[in-house]
Amino acid sequence: MRNDIPTPRTGKLLTAVVILGLVGALTGLAAASPSLVSSPQLGSNVNVPASKAAKLAHRMPSAASDATRVGGSSAVPTAFVPDAIPAEILGANVPVPIPASVINVTNGWLVSDGYTLVAVYAGSAGNDPTQGRVVIVRQDLRAGTQTVQTVDAGSTGALTIAPDAPSGATVETAAQTGRIPLSTSRGAALKLNLSSNTVN
């Protein structure tokens, strides 16, 4: 078995992170087939399994509506279906949607209750490795809106999300406004407060 074939769990995380990377730049679903997607991150006409195509379409920010009829009938909107992601530290195989000029990422963390999604990326400032930095990405999955918040921690060196960060399905909502433990390059312990976007 090839090691680079994503598991269903990894695929779900990759889908969520690709969505984060779009930042409103979605080019829309390809007209040729509902299972073909075109976006800067995925490339043009990338095959997406039929079982994932609907979820992917629902979780991407909406493009401007097109009143043009294709095949003589207009598209029928479908109901939003929440798809939660248990809290966990992201693996090294999950792409980082934040430019290296903003942050040199050490590791990341992600959670979603299916309605809102929060991702945290810890590391150092893109232009100064001595300055600790965290980037918080939040999405309203129903509205297709996203915010990106940069939080600087001072001369801590690169920050790392600690292994005891909130995890599991029981914290899918609570962790979005909770505290994320961080460690500095010297081993000191800090906390990211997601309710106030501060590190202390």
Secondary structure, DSSP 8 states (H G I E B T S, - for coil): --TTS--HHHHHHHHHHHHHHHTT----B-TT-TTEEEETTTEEEEE--HHHHHHHHHHS---------BTTB-----------EEEEE--TTS---S-TTTEEEEEEEEEE-SSEEEEEEEEEETTEEEEEEEEEEEEETTTTEEEEEEEEEES--S-EE-TTS--BGGGTTGGGGSEEEEE-TTS-EEEEETTTTEE-
